[in-house]
């Protein structure tokens, strides 16, 4: 994930302006789709071909698909003037970037616990191991649906607004729905809904960050972001396990559910504070280096993705320029 997905997932942001959040949402949905397929086929292969050939088959699939994708990738680093500076700690002097990192930090604490604990929770609730794998598949199905939907809605209502609202909704679902769910139907329903909004960070990270630092500074800012997010991604599941150790049964998961929900709410609060900072006239130090969609702090967040009239190219609605 670190060498493949994280290193290349910012490329779609270079190719789109008005619909950047939608493009990133569609891209991020690939992980949900892949997780859904893997959840379904791995169990079937284990039964039919055994553990060793299951791993070999998955490795062959990964190698083939990654080789194809790697050869199709094209960046626009020169066109947008991308600056590749590792660990540019001066970014932490920008309050908006700090709020962004806090959003990612708390989002990852909740997200990692959610995706690694939900199948175990299903089995603790009395479901079989097969039903637990279906729970993981439902979570990934929710991501397939929710991430493109998040990007599309943000075109209408603004990237930062939707990122904050959906992150907060993930926390609300964990606190209100997950804590009350004890049967298969409820767990499957929660898995789909939580999947739709639980990965909001991955659907919106690039579009929101471009609005903060500008497109040319995106690679440098992402490199610093990934270094910071290494911490919550590493400690989230150990925290969940430590919260469960002293209890048994479903009661063991209540502290985990509460912790996950409050982490999402804290993440949403960070975005709300950033928005208030914008409205109060806080400084924004990013420069518009080749990014025609970079915005200044005076631009209201609900206007960040306001659609523009398509260019009069004579090609029509499906022209390349219109969809950019």
PyMOL commands that set and color helices and strands:
alter all, ss='L'
color gray80, all
select helices_A, chain A and resi 5-8+11-14+20-72+77-80+89-93+95-124+129-157+159-176+178-180+184-198+200-213+218-244+251-279+301-303+320-323
alter helices_A, ss='H'
color red, helices_A
deselect
rebuild
show_as cartoon
